[in-house]
Amino acid sequence: MITLALSKGRIFEETLPLLAAAGIEVTEDPEKSRKLILPTNRPDVRVVLVRASDVPTYVQHGGADLGVAGKDILIEHGGEGLYQPLDLRIARCRMSVAVRDDFDYERAVRQGSRIRVATKYTRIAQQHFADKGVHVDLIKLYGSMELAPLTGLADAIVDLVSTGSTLRANHLREVEPFMEISSRLIVNQAALKLKRDRLRPLIDAFASAVPNR
């Protein structure tokens, strides 16, 4: 059995055409089914639905043979024990710094002020500001980042941005996009050795179907 770990939502939807290129069709809709393990048209392939942040952990420890995870998640996870053969170029967005409309971010950075930054991507944020030589106090959040500057919890946030509409609706502005994000195919290293004859054709089919190669 080959087990593929996916998260619901955009990554799941944008992975479906890549699966189709490999001759794999998920036979149940995750939005309508309460199942966490979904069958496919191939008896030897199944899909497990997990939180996006858990995909690398499932693959690393053998709960899944392969999975699809965003670059952001992989950096925060560390990528230990994972083979990353492909940038699938799906679920694209960017990592950015955003602030309230009335906060002078450029002046704060220029003057060397110590700023408070809320994010769930602490490893990425720490590295970004360290590279700039900016002193920050990081505040780890898991929910809506946009609230942090609005309530005075933080001066800025580091978060994923796609269209920017949520920022604008909450009177925030994007001041520093600094990392392009897309989703990667990740493979358990032991599985790649033990199931090579079955996994390699899947990886090759994904590679041939990646958009804009």
Secondary structure, DSSP 8 states (H G I E B T S, - for coil): -EEEEE-TTHHHHHHHHHHHHTT--B-S-TTT---SEEEBSSTTEEEEE--GGGHHHHHHTTS-SEEEEEHHHHHHH--TTEEEEEE---S-EEEEEEEETT--HHHHHHTT--EEEEES-HHHHHHHHHHHT--EEEEE-SS-TTHHHHHTS-SEEEEEESSSHHHHHTTEEEEEEEEEE-EEEEEEHHHHHHTHHHHHHHHHHHHHH-TT-
